[in-house]
Amino acid sequence: MAKYDCDLFVLGAGSGGVRAARLAAMSGAKVLVAEEHRVGGTCVIRGCVPKKFMVYASEFAHHFKMAEGYGWTVGESRFDWPGFIAEKDKEIARLSGIYVRNLQNAGAELVHGKARLVDAHTVEVEGHGTVTADKILVAVGARPWMPAELPGVEHAISSNEAFHLPELPKRIVIAGGGYIALEFAGIFNGLGVDTTLVHRGPNVLRGFDDDVRAHISDEMEKRGIKVILATQHAAIEKTATGFVSRFTNGHHCESDVVMFALGREPYVEGLGLEAAGVKLAENGAVVVDDYSRTNVENIWAVGDVTNRINLTPVAIREGHAFADTVFNDRPTKFDHEMVASAVFSQPPIGSVGLSEADARHKLGKVDIYLARFRPMKYAFTSSAERSLVKLVVEAATEKVVGCHVVGPDSPEIIQLAAVAMKMGVTKSQWDSTCAVHPTLAEELVTLREKYTPQGLGQAA
C-alpha cells in the first residue's frame, strides 16, 4: 500500500507548475495539480498573452498615421472594444484548454480549488478534502499589490481588471513606473484614451539602464502620454462624472478609470505555508536554494512566488529543472544570469545583462557604446521618435556585459543578442559580425566609438 496518495502535489497550474507537473507525470509519477482559477496562470489568463494582443490592437492607430506618409489614404477608423475583448477571451479560452489537455495527456490529474498545506505532506483542497503527497511544489505565482490604506483605493482597478473593462474609458490615470504601467499606458493611449502616468520616483523603470529610462519616458510623451514623476496618490475621490486622483504634490487629475500598477507580490496568503514550516522572506517570497528547494526537505517552489526573476520563461525553466532534478535523476540548476527581458511599451524595449550603473559598481572600468537615431521606418513621416542602442563592455576583458535597445522590433532583436552574451561574446567578436542592412539591428554591430557620459570625463 502506497504511503501517500500521490508522488507530487502541485499548487498552481500556471506556466511553471504545468511544466513541472507534465514532466513529473511523464516520468511515471502520480501527479495532482490544484488550481483555484483558470488553468494557464498569470501569463495566459491575465498577463503576457492578453496584454500582447492589446498591444497589437493599440499599435494600429500609429500605423495608420505612418501609412499616410507612404502614400496611403486612410479612411475613418473606429475601434470596437467589446468586439476585441470577445475575440481576446475566445483565444485565451483556447490556450487555457490546451494547457488542460497537455496536463491530462501527460497523465497528471487536475483539481479545481484552492489548496492549503495542512502539514509538510498533507494538502487540503477547497471542496475536495485532503490529499497526502510525498513531494509538494508551490507554483502559485504573484498578485498585483494595492495600497490598502490609501483613501478611495476601492475605486481603483489593477491590471487584472484592465483586461475586462466593460467599455473603453475616455480618460485613465495609471499609477506606477514599472513595465506593466508603461505597457498599459501605451495600450490605452494607442486606443485613443487620454492617458496620464503617475510615478513616485524620479524616472520610470527602476532597475533598467538609466539611458533607457530617460529615453522611453521622452518617447512616451512624444506619443501623447502625460508622464508625471516624483509624486503619488494621496487619495481617490468618486464624483458624478468619474474620479479625481489627488496627488502628494498638491495637484489633481480627473479620469474615468484609475489603475494601479505598483508592483506584484508573491501569492502566499492562505496557502498554509507556515503550518508546513516553509520559510518566507520579508517580502513574502518563498525562500529556495539553487535547486528551488525550500527549507522543508520535500517542498519546492518555482516561479514568481519565489521572487527571483519574475518572467514566464524563467518559471518554465525552473519547473523543468525541478522535474529533471527530482523525478528524472538529472540534478539541474537554472542559471539566472543573462536572462533577456522585453518591455512592450510603445516604443518597445529589449534588455539583457547589466545596466551601465550596475556594471560600474560590480566590474569597475567599463566602456560604453551608444547611439540614438531616427528609425528608417519614420523617414516619410513627421514623427520625432528616435531609437536607442547601447552596449556595456567590461574594459579589462572586452566582454559584452549589457545590451539595451529601444525601438521597433527590439524584443525580437534582444533574444539573439542574449545568445551571444550567454556564450561570453567579446566586443571584438561582436564587431566581427557583418551587419544586416538596412535594419535597426545592424546599429548594434556598427558601434565603434566609445561614448563618454556627461560628467564622467575620460576617467570613466
C-alpha positions as CSV (number, residue, x, y, z in Angstrom):
1,M,0.0,0.0,0.0
2,A,1.4,3.4,-1.0
3,K,2.4,5.6,1.9
4,Y,1.0,8.8,0.2
5,D,-2.0,9.4,-2.2
6,C,0.4,10.9,-4.8
7,D,4.0,11.3,-5.6
8,L,3.8,15.0,-6.3
9,F,1.2,17.7,-5.5
10,V,1.5,21.0,-7.4
11,L,-0.2,24.1,-6.1
12,G,-0.9,26.3,-9.2
13,A,-1.4,25.5,-12.8
14,G,0.5,28.3,-14.4
15,S,3.4,28.0,-16.7
16,G,5.9,26.8,-14.1
17,G,3.6,24.4,-12.3
18,V,2.2,22.9,-15.5
19,R,5.7,22.3,-17.0
20,A,6.9,20.6,-13.8
21,A,3.7,18.5,-13.4
22,R,3.8,17.3,-17.0
23,L,7.4,16.2,-16.9
24,A,7.0,14.5,-13.5
25,A,3.9,12.7,-14.7
26,M,5.7,11.6,-17.9
27,S,8.4,10.0,-15.7
28,G,5.8,7.7,-14.2
29,A,5.0,9.7,-11.1
30,K,1.4,10.1,-9.8
31,V,0.8,13.9,-10.0
32,L,-2.1,16.0,-8.7
33,V,-2.4,19.7,-9.7
34,A,-4.7,22.2,-7.9
35,E,-5.7,25.5,-9.5
36,E,-8.2,27.9,-7.9
37,H,-8.7,30.0,-11.1
38,R,-8.4,29.1,-14.8
39,V,-5.6,26.9,-16.0
40,G,-2.7,28.8,-17.6
41,G,-1.8,31.2,-14.8
42,T,-0.9,34.9,-15.0
43,C,0.8,34.7,-18.4
44,V,-2.0,33.1,-20.3
45,I,-5.1,34.4,-18.5
46,R,-4.2,37.9,-17.2
47,G,-0.7,38.7,-18.3
48,C,1.7,38.4,-21.2
49,V,-0.6,36.8,-23.8
50,P,-3.7,39.0,-23.5
51,K,-1.5,42.1,-22.9
52,K,0.4,41.4,-26.2
53,F,-3.0,41.2,-28.0
54,M,-3.9,44.6,-26.5
55,V,-0.5,46.0,-27.6
56,Y,-1.1,44.8,-31.1
57,A,-4.6,46.3,-31.2
58,S,-3.3,49.7,-29.9
59,E,-0.5,50.0,-32.4
60,F,-2.8,50.3,-35.4
61,A,-3.6,53.9,-34.8
62,H,0.1,54.7,-35.0
63,H,0.5,52.6,-38.2
64,F,-2.4,54.4,-39.8
65,K,-0.7,57.8,-39.3
66,M,2.6,56.4,-40.7
67,A,0.8,54.9,-43.7
68,E,-0.2,58.4,-44.9
69,G,3.5,59.3,-45.2
70,Y,3.9,56.3,-47.5
71,G,1.1,57.3,-49.9
72,W,-1.8,55.6,-48.3
73,T,-5.1,57.3,-47.9
74,V,-6.5,56.1,-44.7
75,G,-10.3,56.5,-44.2
76,E,-12.2,56.8,-41.0
77,S,-11.2,54.3,-38.4
78,R,-13.2,53.1,-35.4
79,F,-12.1,50.7,-32.7
80,D,-14.6,48.1,-31.4
81,W,-13.6,47.5,-27.7
82,P,-16.3,44.9,-26.9
83,G,-15.6,43.0,-30.2
84,F,-11.9,43.0,-29.4
85,I,-12.4,41.8,-25.8
86,A,-14.7,39.0,-27.1
87,E,-12.0,37.8,-29.6
88,K,-9.3,38.1,-26.9
89,D,-11.3,36.0,-24.4
90,K,-12.0,33.4,-27.1
91,E,-8.3,32.9,-27.8
92,I,-7.4,32.8,-24.1
93,A,-10.1,30.1,-23.5
94,R,-8.5,28.1,-26.4
95,L,-5.0,28.4,-24.9
96,S,-6.2,27.5,-21.4
97,G,-7.8,24.4,-22.9
98,I,-4.5,23.4,-24.4
99,Y,-2.8,23.6,-21.0
100,V,-5.6,21.4,-19.6
101,R,-5.2,18.8,-22.4
102,N,-1.4,18.8,-22.1
103,L,-1.7,18.0,-18.3
104,Q,-4.2,15.3,-19.0
105,N,-2.2,13.8,-21.9
106,A,0.8,13.6,-19.6
107,G,-1.1,11.7,-17.0
108,A,-1.5,14.4,-14.4
109,E,-4.8,14.9,-12.6
110,L,-6.2,18.4,-12.3
111,V,-8.3,19.5,-9.4
112,H,-10.1,22.9,-9.4
113,G,-10.0,24.6,-6.0
114,K,-7.6,26.5,-3.7
115,A,-5.1,24.3,-2.0
116,R,-3.8,24.8,1.5
117,L,-1.0,22.9,3.3
118,V,-2.0,21.3,6.5
119,D,1.5,20.0,7.1
120,A,4.6,19.1,5.1
121,H,2.8,16.1,3.4
122,T,-0.9,17.0,3.6
123,V,-2.8,19.3,1.4
124,E,-6.4,20.4,1.8
125,V,-8.2,21.4,-1.5
126,E,-11.3,23.5,-1.1
127,G,-14.3,21.4,-1.9
128,H,-12.3,18.2,-2.4
129,G,-11.0,17.2,1.0
130,T,-7.4,16.3,1.9
131,V,-4.6,14.6,0.0
132,T,-1.3,13.3,1.1
133,A,1.8,13.8,-1.1
134,D,5.4,12.6,-1.0
135,K,6.6,15.8,-2.6
136,I,5.0,19.2,-2.9
137,L,5.7,22.0,-5.4
138,V,4.4,25.6,-4.8
139,A,3.9,27.4,-8.1
140,V,1.1,29.9,-7.3
141,G,2.7,33.0,-8.8
142,A,2.1,36.5,-7.7
143,R,-0.7,39.0,-7.5
144,P,-1.0,42.8,-8.0
145,W,-0.2,44.9,-4.9
146,M,-2.7,47.5,-4.0
147,P,-2.1,50.2,-1.3
148,A,-4.8,49.1,1.1
149,E,-4.5,52.2,3.4
150,L,-5.0,54.8,0.6
151,P,-8.3,56.7,0.9
152,G,-10.5,55.7,-2.0
153,V,-8.4,52.8,-3.1
154,E,-11.6,50.8,-3.6
155,H,-12.3,52.9,-6.6
156,A,-9.1,51.8,-8.4
157,I,-8.5,48.7,-10.6
158,S,-5.4,46.6,-11.0
159,S,-4.0,45.1,-14.2
160,N,-6.3,42.1,-13.6
161,E,-9.4,44.2,-14.2
162,A,-7.9,46.1,-17.1
163,F,-8.4,43.1,-19.3
164,H,-12.2,43.1,-18.7
165,L,-13.3,46.7,-18.6
166,P,-16.9,46.8,-19.9
167,E,-16.1,49.8,-22.0
168,L,-13.1,51.8,-23.1
169,P,-12.7,54.8,-20.9
170,K,-12.1,58.3,-22.4
171,R,-9.6,59.2,-19.6
172,I,-7.4,57.0,-17.5
173,V,-4.8,57.6,-14.7
174,I,-2.2,54.8,-14.3
175,A,-0.1,54.8,-11.1
176,G,3.3,53.1,-11.4
177,G,6.6,53.2,-13.2
178,G,7.3,49.5,-13.9
179,Y,6.9,47.6,-17.1
180,I,3.2,46.8,-16.5
181,A,2.4,50.5,-16.0
182,L,4.3,51.5,-19.1
183,E,2.7,48.8,-21.3
184,F,-0.8,49.7,-20.3
185,A,-0.1,53.4,-20.7
186,G,0.9,52.7,-24.3
187,I,-2.1,50.4,-24.9
188,F,-4.7,52.9,-23.7
189,N,-3.0,55.8,-25.4
190,G,-2.9,53.9,-28.6
191,L,-6.6,53.2,-28.4
192,G,-7.4,56.9,-28.1
193,V,-7.7,57.2,-24.3
194,D,-6.4,60.4,-22.7
195,T,-3.7,58.7,-20.6
196,T,-1.7,60.0,-17.6
197,L,1.1,58.0,-16.0
198,V,2.0,59.0,-12.4
199,H,5.1,57.6,-10.7
200,R,6.6,58.5,-7.3
201,G,10.2,58.0,-8.5
202,P,12.5,60.4,-10.4
203,N,12.1,58.2,-13.5
204,V,10.3,55.1,-14.8
205,L,11.6,51.5,-15.0
206,R,13.7,51.3,-11.8
207,G,16.4,48.7,-12.3
208,F,16.8,49.3,-16.1
209,D,19.7,51.2,-17.6
210,D,19.4,55.0,-16.9
211,D,19.7,56.0,-20.6
212,V,16.9,53.6,-21.4
213,R,14.8,55.0,-18.6
214,A,15.2,58.6,-19.7
215,H,14.8,57.7,-23.4
216,I,11.5,55.8,-23.0
217,S,10.0,58.5,-20.8
218,D,10.7,61.1,-23.5
219,E,9.4,58.8,-26.3
220,M,6.2,58.1,-24.4
221,E,5.5,61.8,-24.1
222,K,6.1,62.2,-27.8
223,R,3.3,59.6,-28.3
224,G,0.9,61.8,-26.2
225,I,1.1,60.2,-22.8
226,K,1.3,62.6,-19.9
227,V,4.1,61.4,-17.6
228,I,4.1,62.9,-14.1
229,L,7.1,62.0,-11.9
230,A,8.1,62.5,-8.2
231,T,4.5,62.2,-6.9
232,Q,1.9,59.6,-6.0
233,H,-1.7,59.3,-5.0
234,A,-2.8,60.8,-1.7
235,A,-6.5,59.9,-2.3
236,I,-9.1,59.0,-4.9
237,E,-12.5,60.6,-4.8
238,K,-15.6,59.5,-6.7
239,T,-17.5,62.2,-8.5
240,A,-20.6,62.4,-10.6
241,T,-18.5,62.3,-13.8
242,G,-15.8,59.9,-12.8
243,F,-12.9,60.0,-10.3
244,V,-10.4,62.6,-9.0
245,S,-6.9,61.5,-8.2
246,R,-5.3,63.8,-5.7
247,F,-1.5,63.7,-5.6
248,T,1.0,64.4,-2.8
249,N,2.4,67.3,-4.7
250,G,-0.9,69.2,-4.4
251,H,-2.1,68.6,-7.9
252,H,-5.1,66.5,-9.1
253,C,-6.3,64.8,-12.2
254,E,-9.8,63.7,-13.3
255,S,-10.4,60.4,-15.1
256,D,-12.9,57.7,-15.8
257,V,-10.7,54.9,-14.6
258,V,-7.8,54.8,-12.1
259,M,-5.5,51.9,-12.5
260,F,-2.7,50.9,-10.1
261,A,0.3,49.0,-11.4
262,L,2.6,49.4,-8.4
263,G,4.2,46.0,-8.5
264,R,3.3,42.4,-7.7
265,E,3.7,40.4,-4.5
266,P,4.1,36.6,-4.0
267,Y,0.7,35.0,-3.6
268,V,1.2,33.2,-0.3
269,E,-1.9,34.3,1.6
270,G,-4.0,31.3,2.8
271,L,-1.6,28.7,1.5
272,G,-0.8,27.3,4.9
273,L,3.0,27.5,4.3
274,E,3.6,28.3,8.0
275,A,1.8,25.1,9.0
276,A,4.3,23.2,6.9
277,G,7.3,25.1,8.3
278,V,8.2,26.8,4.9
279,K,10.4,29.8,5.4
280,L,9.4,33.1,3.8
281,A,11.5,36.2,3.0
282,E,10.5,39.6,4.4
283,N,8.6,40.4,1.2
284,G,6.6,37.2,1.5
285,A,8.5,35.2,-1.2
286,V,9.2,31.5,-0.6
287,V,12.9,31.1,0.1
288,V,14.6,28.4,-2.0
289,D,18.0,27.2,-2.9
290,D,19.6,26.8,-6.3
291,Y,17.5,23.7,-7.0
292,S,14.3,25.5,-6.0
293,R,14.1,23.6,-2.7
294,T,12.7,25.2,0.4
295,N,13.9,24.7,3.9
296,V,11.5,21.8,4.2
297,E,13.1,18.7,2.6
298,N,10.1,17.6,0.5
299,I,8.7,21.0,-0.6
300,W,10.0,23.0,-3.6
301,A,8.8,26.3,-5.2
302,V,9.2,27.9,-8.6
303,G,8.1,31.0,-10.5
304,D,7.0,34.4,-9.2
305,V,6.2,33.1,-5.7
306,T,10.0,32.8,-5.2
307,N,10.5,36.4,-6.5
308,R,13.8,35.6,-8.3
309,I,13.3,36.7,-11.9
310,N,9.5,37.1,-12.4
311,L,9.2,36.1,-16.1
312,T,7.2,33.3,-17.6
313,P,10.1,31.6,-19.4
314,V,12.1,31.7,-16.2
315,A,9.2,29.9,-14.3
316,I,9.0,27.3,-17.1
317,R,12.8,26.7,-16.9
318,E,12.7,26.5,-13.1
319,G,9.8,24.0,-13.3
320,H,11.7,21.9,-15.9
321,A,14.8,21.9,-13.8
322,F,12.8,20.8,-10.7
323,A,11.3,17.8,-12.6
324,D,14.7,16.8,-14.0
325,T,16.3,17.0,-10.6
326,V,13.6,15.3,-8.6
327,F,12.0,12.8,-11.0
328,N,14.5,12.2,-13.8
329,D,17.7,11.8,-11.7
330,R,19.3,14.7,-13.5
331,P,20.3,17.4,-10.9
332,T,19.7,20.7,-12.7
333,K,20.1,24.3,-11.7
334,F,18.6,27.0,-13.8
335,D,21.1,29.7,-14.5
336,H,19.5,33.1,-13.7
337,E,22.4,35.1,-15.3
338,M,21.9,36.8,-18.7
339,V,18.2,36.4,-18.9
340,A,16.8,38.8,-21.5
341,S,13.6,40.8,-20.9
342,A,11.3,42.8,-23.1
343,V,9.0,45.7,-22.2
344,F,6.2,46.0,-24.7
345,S,5.9,49.8,-24.2
346,Q,5.5,52.0,-27.3
347,P,8.2,52.1,-28.5
348,P,9.3,48.7,-27.0
349,I,12.4,47.8,-25.1
350,G,14.8,44.8,-25.2
351,S,17.4,44.4,-22.5
352,V,19.9,41.8,-21.4
353,G,22.7,41.9,-18.9
354,L,23.9,44.7,-16.7
355,S,22.9,48.4,-16.8
356,E,25.8,50.8,-17.0
357,A,25.4,51.8,-13.3
358,D,25.4,48.1,-12.2
359,A,28.4,47.3,-14.4
360,R,30.4,50.2,-13.0
361,H,29.6,49.1,-9.5
362,K,30.4,45.4,-10.0
363,L,33.2,45.5,-12.5
364,G,34.9,48.9,-12.2
365,K,36.0,50.3,-15.5
366,V,33.6,49.8,-18.4
367,D,33.4,51.1,-21.9
368,I,30.1,52.4,-23.3
369,Y,28.9,52.4,-26.9
370,L,25.7,54.3,-27.5
371,A,23.8,55.6,-30.5
372,R,20.5,57.5,-30.8
373,F,18.9,57.8,-34.3
374,R,15.7,58.2,-36.2
375,P,14.4,54.8,-37.4
376,M,14.4,54.4,-41.2
377,K,10.7,53.4,-40.8
378,Y,9.8,57.1,-40.0
379,A,11.7,58.7,-42.9
380,F,8.5,59.7,-44.7
381,T,6.6,60.8,-41.6
382,S,6.6,63.8,-39.3
383,S,7.3,61.6,-36.3
384,A,10.1,62.8,-34.0
385,E,10.6,59.3,-32.5
386,R,14.1,58.1,-32.0
387,S,15.7,54.8,-31.2
388,L,18.5,53.9,-28.8
389,V,21.0,51.1,-28.8
390,K,23.6,50.7,-26.1
391,L,26.4,48.3,-25.3
392,V,28.1,48.0,-21.9
393,V,31.6,46.4,-22.1
394,E,33.9,45.3,-19.3
395,A,37.1,47.2,-20.2
396,A,39.6,44.6,-18.8
397,T,38.2,41.6,-20.7
398,E,36.3,43.3,-23.6
399,K,33.3,41.1,-22.6
400,V,29.9,42.5,-23.6
401,V,28.0,42.6,-20.3
402,G,25.0,44.7,-21.2
403,C,22.9,45.2,-24.3
404,H,19.9,47.6,-24.4
405,V,17.7,48.5,-27.3
406,V,14.7,50.9,-27.6
407,G,12.9,51.0,-30.9
408,P,10.9,48.9,-33.4
409,D,11.4,45.2,-33.0
410,S,13.7,45.5,-30.1
411,P,12.2,42.5,-28.2
412,E,12.9,40.3,-31.3
413,I,16.4,41.7,-31.6
414,I,17.4,41.1,-27.9
415,Q,16.7,37.4,-28.0
416,L,19.7,36.7,-30.3
417,A,21.9,39.2,-28.5
418,A,21.2,37.2,-25.4
419,V,22.5,34.0,-27.1
420,A,25.8,35.7,-27.9
421,M,26.2,37.2,-24.4
422,K,25.3,34.0,-22.7
423,M,28.3,32.5,-24.5
424,G,30.6,35.2,-23.3
425,V,31.0,37.2,-26.5
426,T,33.7,39.9,-26.6
427,K,33.3,43.3,-28.2
428,S,35.8,42.4,-31.0
429,Q,33.9,39.2,-31.7
430,W,30.7,41.2,-31.7
431,D,32.2,43.7,-34.2
432,S,33.4,40.9,-36.5
433,T,29.8,40.0,-37.2
434,C,28.7,41.5,-40.6
435,A,25.7,43.8,-40.4
436,V,22.3,43.0,-42.0
437,H,21.4,46.1,-43.9
438,P,19.1,48.1,-43.8
439,T,17.9,47.2,-40.3
440,L,17.8,48.7,-36.8
441,A,19.7,45.7,-35.5
442,E,22.8,46.5,-37.6
443,E,23.4,49.5,-35.4
444,L,24.5,47.1,-32.7
445,V,27.4,45.7,-34.7
446,T,28.5,49.0,-36.1
447,L,29.1,50.8,-32.8
448,R,32.8,51.7,-32.9
449,E,33.3,54.9,-30.9
450,K,33.3,54.8,-27.2
451,Y,30.7,57.0,-25.6
452,T,31.5,59.2,-22.6
453,P,28.5,60.1,-20.4
454,Q,28.3,63.7,-19.4
455,G,30.0,64.5,-16.1
456,L,32.2,61.4,-16.1
457,G,35.0,62.5,-18.4
458,Q,37.9,60.4,-19.6
459,A,38.4,58.8,-16.2
460,A,35.2,56.8,-16.7
